[in-house]
Amino acid sequence: MRPLLEVNSVIWSPHYKQDIDNRVQRRFTKRLPDYSNYTYNERLTLLNLPSLEVRRLRHLIDLIWCYKILFGLISIDSADLFEVRQATATRGHSEAV
């Protein structure tokens, strides 16, 4: 379940408080056997899980570093980490002219 929640966190990074307090992980951990009587923070501690908000922030930091490396804002050779391709098509579709 966790990879499914995290895979889109880079794309969907909420800015409204109601969206940041996403209930998915909260509900999932509450349904685990023997964990329903604990608070959300206690469940996270017992399960050794960071909150979804913390993980989204980690992904954001990773994206910022990638941007800085690709655009030469820090002294790391991007060729050592990334292969930039000049695509002529995207996902099987030819480019629009």
N, C-alpha and C positions, 0 to 999 in steps of 0.2 A: 504493500500500500504506500509506503513512504516514497519510493521512487516515483510513483504516479503523482504524488502531491508535489514533489520537487521539480519534476521535469519541466513544468510550465511556470514555475515561480520566476524564472528569468523574464518571461514574456508578460505574465500577469503579476505585476508588483503593485499591490494596492496602495492607495494613499488615503482612503477614507478609513476612519477608526473602525467602523462597523465591518469593513472588509478585512482589515488587519487582524481583528479578533476572529479569524476564521474558525468556524465550529467543527470542521472536519476532523482534525486531530483530536480535539477535545471529546467529541462524541465517540470516536473510535477507541480511544484509551479508556473511556468510561465503560465501554462494553466488554472489556477484557475481564476474564474471571478474577475475582478477588480484588479488583481495583475500583469498583464503583463507589466505595465509601470514602475514597481519598479526593482531595481537591485536585484541580487540574495541575497545578504546580507540583504537588506531591507526586502525582502520577508520572509527570515528566522526570522528576528526580529518581523515583524508583525504577523507571524504565531506562534511565540514562539517555534521555532524548532532549535535544534542544527544541525550543518552540519553533513553529513554522516561521514566525517573524524573524527570529535569529538566523535561521537557515536562508531566508530570502535576503537578508542583509549580507550574508557571506557570499551569496551568488552575485550580488550587486558589486561587491568589492572585487570579485574575480573578473567581472565584465569591465570594470574601470581599469584594472591592470592590463587586460587584453588590449583595450583601446590605447592606453599609453604605450604599450610595446609596439603595436602595429603602426602607430603614427609617430614613432620616434621621440616620444616625450621623455623616455628614460633610456639609459644607455645599455640596452639589451638588444642583441641582434634578433630581430623577429624571424629571420630565416632559420634560426636554430629551433624555433618552436612552432612556426606556422608555415604552411605551403599555400601561397596565394595563387589562385587559378583565375585565368581570364576566361570565364565561362561564356560559351556561345549559346547555351540553352539552360533553362532552369527546370528541374523536375520533369524532364521529358518534353517540355514545350519549347518551341522555337521562340527566339527573342522577338519582341514587338519592334517594328521598324517605324 
